[in-house]
Amino acid sequence: HSEKFSGKAVLVDCLTLWLTNYMMEEGAFTEPKDGEDAKSGDGGASAADRALEAVKKEFDVMTQQWDATFVFVTNEIGSGTHASNDMSRKFVDAQGWLNQYVASKAERVVHMVCGIPNMIKEPGPDRRHPMKVPGKRAADEARMLDKILAARSLPMDAKGYFLVKLDRERGLITAPFVSCMKNDEGEICDLDGNKISCCDGTNRPEPMRVFEGRTAKELTVEIFERWPPAKEIFCVGHAAYIGREAQRAEHCLFSGEHFQQD
């Protein structure tokens, strides 16, 4: 599954059921005879202990071999009334130890109460050595250089262009792709040669496709990695240009600054 899930988010819901399956396999829910705990092998480890170690091992294998972002859902079952029987107490203990183990590996831990997130653990500060920040003069020169480069002539891709915009109501960066391709009749068309109508009687055709993203990275991944025709339509320069504009748009989206495509 490594290729299938590479670069994606994987939701595992939930750790409690996962542990339950292992507890059942190990016979942890079987009533012991004469108050004795069912034990076998592994130095006399109890069924609950074996189940806990097995699920931790599978957790490690899964998270280490897949290049993905994992979101694990679990339950905090130890903050209620004390369990009345030995089996329940062992399960509550095992669930608590599993939660602690997964939390120790996680970058972020969120405790949800009544739909309200309470941050238990967040990524720590960047402890790398602080990098030198350019001074005012260097920053002014960089902005001047950008203005000069922005004024240069850029050849447009013959097959179309993007209109990068901000949808502040939804908190998104949008990039409608407008086709410049023509069919045998000289009409603006899509990749299959179907005519694209103009909107509101203007000369600009309807977008062939509209891409959206909450960040510059999400937007450019949707365009250049998940849209197969992109490799045939866009040159490297156009892709680099869209990446720069998407990054500016993201900055303006979160800073509240005005954005206008360069």
C-alpha positions in Angstrom: 0.0 0.0 0.0 3.0 2.3 0.2 2.5 3.7 -3.3 -1.2 4.0 -2.9 -1.0 6.1 0.3 2.2 8.0 -0.5 1.8 11.7 0.2 -1.7 11.3 1.5 -3.5 11.6 4.8 -4.6 8.3 6.4 -7.3 8.3 9.0 -7.3 5.4 11.5 -10.6 5.2 13.4 -10.0 4.0 16.0 -7.2 2.7 18.3 -9.8 1.3 20.7 -11.3 -1.0 18.2 -7.8 -1.9 16.9 -6.7 -2.9 20.4 -10.0 -4.8 20.9 -9.3 -7.0 17.9 -5.9 -8.0 19.3 -7.3 -8.6 22.8 -9.9 -11.0 21.3 -7.2 -12.8 19.3 -5.1 -13.2 22.4 -8.1 -14.4 24.5 -8.0 -11.5 26.9 -11.8 -11.5 27.2 -12.0 -15.2 28.1 -13.0 -15.7 31.7 -10.1 -17.2 33.6 -10.6 -20.2 35.8 -10.5 -19.8 39.6 -9.5 -16.2 39.4 -6.3 -17.0 37.4 -5.2 -14.9 34.5 -4.8 -16.8 31.2 -1.1 -17.0 30.5 0.9 -18.7 27.8 4.5 -18.3 26.6 6.4 -15.0 26.3 7.7 -15.3 29.9 4.2 -15.6 31.3 2.9 -12.4 29.8 -0.8 -11.9 30.1 -3.1 -11.9 27.1 -3.7 -8.1 27.6 0.1 -7.5 27.6 0.6 -9.6 24.5 -2.2 -7.8 22.7 -0.8 -4.4 23.7 2.7 -5.3 22.4 1.3 -6.7 19.2 -0.7 -3.6 18.3 2.2 -1.3 19.2 4.4 -3.4 16.8 1.9 -3.1 14.0 1.6 0.6 14.6 5.3 1.1 14.2 5.5 -1.0 11.1 2.6 0.9 9.4 3.8 4.4 10.3 7.4 3.8 9.4 6.9 2.2 6.0 4.3 4.5 4.6 5.2 8.0 3.4 1.9 9.5 4.7 0.4 11.7 7.3 -1.5 9.7 9.9 -4.4 10.8 12.0 -5.3 8.4 14.8 -8.7 8.6 16.6 -8.8 7.0 20.1 -10.9 7.1 23.2 -10.1 8.2 26.7 -11.8 5.5 28.7 -9.9 5.8 31.9 -11.5 9.0 33.2 -14.8 7.5 34.1 -15.9 5.1 36.9 -13.6 2.4 37.9 -14.1 -0.9 36.1 -15.9 -3.5 38.2 -14.1 -6.6 36.9 -10.6 -7.7 36.1 -11.1 -8.0 32.3 -12.4 -4.4 32.0 -9.6 -3.1 34.2 -6.9 -4.8 32.1 -8.5 -3.3 28.9 -8.7 0.2 30.4 -5.0 -0.1 31.4 -4.0 -1.4 28.0 -5.9 1.4 26.2 -4.2 4.0 28.4 -0.7 2.5 27.6 -1.5 2.4 23.9 -2.7 6.0 23.9 0.5 7.1 25.7 2.6 5.2 23.2 0.9 6.7 20.1 1.0 10.2 21.7 4.7 9.9 22.3 5.2 9.3 18.6 2.7 12.0 17.4 3.6 15.5 16.4 0.3 16.8 17.6 -2.3 15.5 20.2 -5.8 17.0 20.4 -8.3 16.2 23.1 -11.8 16.8 21.8 -14.5 17.7 24.3 -18.0 18.7 23.1 -16.6 19.3 19.6 -14.0 21.8 21.0 -10.3 20.9 20.4 -8.0 21.2 23.4 -4.3 21.1 22.4 -2.4 18.6 24.5 0.8 18.5 22.4 2.0 20.7 19.6 5.1 20.8 17.4 8.0 22.4 19.4 9.8 25.5 18.3 12.4 25.3 15.5 15.6 24.8 17.4 17.9 25.3 14.4 20.4 28.1 14.7 18.7 31.4 13.7 19.5 32.4 10.2 20.6 35.8 9.2 17.8 38.1 8.1 18.5 40.6 5.3 18.6 44.2 6.3 16.3 47.0 5.1 18.7 47.9 2.2 18.8 44.3 1.0 15.0 44.0 1.3 14.5 47.2 -0.7 16.9 45.9 -3.4 15.1 42.6 -3.6 11.7 44.3 -4.0 13.2 46.5 -6.8 14.6 43.4 -8.5 11.2 41.8 -8.3 9.5 44.8 -10.0 12.1 44.7 -12.8 11.6 41.0 -13.4 7.8 41.4 -13.2 8.0 43.8 -16.1 9.8 41.4 -18.4 8.0 39.8 -21.4 6.8 36.3 -20.8 5.5 34.1 -23.7 2.1 32.7 -22.9 1.6 28.9 -23.2 -0.3 28.3 -26.4 -2.7 26.0 -24.7 -4.0 28.2 -21.9 -3.4 30.3 -18.8 -4.4 30.5 -15.1 -6.2 33.3 -13.3 -5.0 33.1 -9.7 -7.6 34.7 -7.3 -8.5 34.6 -3.6 -11.9 33.5 -2.3 -11.8 35.1 1.1 -15.3 33.9 2.1 -14.2 30.3 1.8 -10.5 30.9 2.7 -9.3 29.4 -0.6 -6.9 30.2 -3.4 -8.6 29.5 -6.8 -7.0 29.1 -10.2 -9.4 28.8 -13.1 -7.6 27.4 -16.2 -8.7 29.2 -19.4 -8.1 27.3 -22.6 -6.5 28.9 -25.6 -6.6 25.6 -27.6 -8.6 25.6 -30.8 -10.4 22.8 -32.7 -10.5 22.3 -36.5 -13.3 24.9 -36.7 -11.1 27.5 -35.0 -13.2 27.5 -31.8 -11.8 27.6 -28.3 -12.0 24.1 -27.1 -11.1 21.7 -24.3 -8.7 18.8 -24.5 -11.2 16.7 -26.4 -11.8 19.4 -29.0 -15.2 20.4 -27.6 -16.1 24.0 -28.0 -16.0 26.1 -24.8 -18.7 28.8 -24.6 -17.9 32.4 -23.7 -19.3 33.8 -20.5 -21.7 36.8 -20.4 -21.0 37.6 -24.0 -17.4 38.6 -23.4 -14.4 37.4 -25.4 -13.0 35.4 -22.5 -14.2 31.7 -22.6 -15.5 29.8 -19.6 -12.7 28.2 -17.6 -12.0 24.7 -18.7 -11.4 23.7 -15.1 -11.2 25.5 -11.7 -8.5 24.4 -9.2 -8.7 25.3 -5.5 -6.5 25.0 -2.5 -6.2 26.2 1.1 -2.4 26.7 0.6 0.0 27.2 -2.3 1.3 23.7 -1.9 -2.2 22.1 -2.0 -3.1 24.2 -5.1 0.0 23.4 -7.1 -0.1 19.7 -6.1 -3.7 19.6 -7.5 -2.6 21.2 -10.8 0.8 19.8 -11.5 0.8 16.4 -9.8 -2.8 15.2 -9.8 -4.0 16.5 -13.1 -2.5 14.3 -15.8 -2.8 16.7 -18.8 -0.6 19.3 -16.9 2.6 17.6 -18.1 1.6 18.1 -21.8 0.1 21.6 -21.4 2.5 23.6 -19.4 6.2 24.5 -19.8 8.5 24.7 -16.9 8.5 28.5 -16.9 4.7 28.6 -16.6 4.7 26.1 -13.8 7.3 28.1 -11.9 5.2 31.3 -12.4 2.1 29.7 -11.0 4.1 28.4 -8.0 5.3 32.0 -7.3 1.8 33.5 -7.7 0.2 30.8 -5.5 2.8 31.5 -2.8 2.0 35.2 -2.9 -1.7 34.5 -2.8 -1.3 32.3 0.3 0.6 35.1 2.0 -2.1 37.6 1.2 -4.8 35.2 2.2 -3.5 34.8 5.7 -2.1 38.3 6.2 -5.2 40.1 4.9 -3.2 42.0 2.3 -4.5 42.8 -1.2 -3.6 40.2 -3.9 -3.4 40.9 -7.6 -1.9 38.4 -10.0 1.4 39.6 -11.4 
